Amino acid sequence: MTEVKATNVHWHEGNLTRDERWNALGCKGCTLWFTGLSASGKSTVASALEQVLVQQGVNAYRMDGDNIRMGLNKNLGFSAEDRAENIRRIGEVAKLFADNGSIAITSFISPYKSDRDMCRQLHEEAGIAFFEVFADTPIEECEKRDPKGLYKKARAGEIKGFTGIDDPYEAPENAELVLKCAEKSIDDCVAECVELLKAKGIVE
């Protein structure tokens, strides 16, 4: 649990309600939380989805695990505690993007169910839609892909605590969408994401 150190702070509502903002901008915000093993295809699909949505005039923004660790979370490692804080921060940032009327697309391994549930709760408490998207790719396929050579290093003992090798991945049990990235094309996976957003009334 993150220690609360700030004192004498008070939430300021401002003059603009969420509904007023969304109605004026003609948008609806939500978070699509992509989760899956390294090399499962989640970042590839998330990137393609972002491009499709923006080209259709939908305000969408993608946050990727490695990118965030080069800036906002560059002071965090890969211990269970740091992983939890990494995901907590992203959950808060995604909530802000979604509150602003964007479709926040996050692509993080986020291996622990409790961390993902915490992000969902953050959104639910704020009245913002949160959709978990599970890139359900077998680890054998992920190892074959291994674009960064991380599995090879983990198998050789050069990386400790690597998800799927010597650290667990807790697969979602009730994800809003399960993508079979090893069996379907990127375009098909993107189409499934768009259909989810349409079904939930986020996009037309």
N, C-alpha and C positions, 0 to 999 in steps of 0.2 A: 504494500500500500504506500502510495506517495504521501510523504509528510507535508502537511499544510503549514507553511511558514509565514505566509502573508497575514498581516493583522490590520485592522482598521480599514478594510476595503469593503466597498458596497457596490452591488450591481447597478449600473445606470441604464435604464431602459431606452433612453433616447426618445425622439419624437415620431419615429416611423415604425409601424407594426410590420411583422413579416408579411401578412396578407397584403398590406398596402404596397410593399416593395414588390412582391411577386406579381400582383395585378398590374402595377405600373410598368414593370419590365416584361410582362408577358412570359413568365417562366415559373417553373416549380423546381425546388431543390431536393436532393436526396443524396445518399451515399451508396455507391456500389463497392462492396468490400471484397476484392479478389484475394483468395487465399489458396495455397497449394505449395507443394514441394518446389525447391529450386529446379528450374528448367521444366516446370510443368506446363508452361505456355501461358501463364497468367499475365505476365507483363506484355507479351506479344499481342494477346487479345485485347488487353486494356488499352494499349497504344492505338490499335486499329479502331477500337470502339470510340476513343476520344476523337480521332480524326473524322470518323463517319458522323458523329453527333455534331461537331463544330461545323462541318461542311453543310449540314442541314440547318444551320442557324441556331443550334442548341448550345447554350453556355455550359461547357464541360471542361474539367481540369483534372489531369492525372497526376497522382503522387506515387512515385516508385521507391521501393525500399532502398536501393543503393543511392539514388539521388538524394533522398532525405538524409541519409547517413553522411553525406558529404557536406551538409550544411546544418540544418536545424538540430540534427541528432548526432553530430560528429563527436560529441563527448561520451557517447554510449558504446559499450562493447556488446558481447554476445552471451553474457551470463543470463540466467533466467531473470534476474532482477532488471538488468539493462534491457532485455528483450521486452519485458512488461512495460517499462517506462517508454521505450521506443513506440510501442503500440498505443499506449495511453496518449502520448503527445499527438500522434497521427489521428487518433480518434477525435481529439479536441479540434484539431485543425480541419479535418474533414467536416465536422459539424458546423464550423464557421463558414466554410465554403458553401455547404448545402443551405444553411440559413440565409446566405446571400442570394440564393436562387440558382446556384450552379449544381450540376451533377458532378459530385466529387467521386473520382474513380481512384481507389487506392489499390496498390498491388504490393502486397507484403506476404511473406511466408506465413507470418503470424501463427506459429505452430500450436499455441496453447488455447484451448477452448475458453478458459476463464478470461483471457485477455480479449478475445473477440467478443465474448458476451458482455464484457465491460463496455466496449465501444458501442455495441448495440444498445445497451442500457442508457448510455450518454445521449444517444439520439432519441430514444423513446421518451426519456424524461423531458427532452426539449421539443417533443412533438414533430420530429423530423424522421422521414422514412429511411430505413437502413436495410439494404439487401445484401445478403452474403452470397458470393459467387465462388463456388468450389471448383478449381481446376483439378479434376479428378484424373490424374495421370499416374500410372503405376511407376514405382521407383525404378524399375528395370528400364523403362523407356526414358525416364529422366536421366539416368546414368548414361544411356546411349547418346543422348543429346549433349549433355555436359558442356555447354558452350564456353563456360569460364574455367573448365578444368577443375572445378571444386570437388566433385565426387572422387575424382582420381586422387587428389591431394588428401581427402578425408580417408579414403581407403588405405593410403600409404601412411596414415598417422600424422600427416603434416598439419591437418586442421582438426582441432578438438571441439567437441560439442556441435558437430554438424548435423543439422536436422535430417532425419531419415537414416542416418548411419549410427551415430552414438548419442543422439539426442532425439526425443520422440516428436512425432507429428500427430496431433490429435485431429483427425478428420471431422469436419462438420457433420452433425447428425440431421439437421433440419435446414440446410441451406435453401435459400429461395431459388437458386439455380445451380445445377451441377453440369459442368461442361466436360465432355469427353474429348479433350484436346488432342489425344493421340489417335482418335478415330475420325474426327471431323476436321474440315478445313477451317482456317482462320475466319473466312467470310461467314461460314455457317455458325461458328461460335458467336461472332459479333451479332449476327441476325437474331440469335437466341436472346442475347442481352437486350437488344432493341425491343424485341417482343415482350420481354419482362417489363421494361419501362413503359411500354404502351398499355400492357395489362394492368399495371399499377396506377395508370393515369398521370404519369410523369411527363411523357411526351405524347404527341398525337400521331 
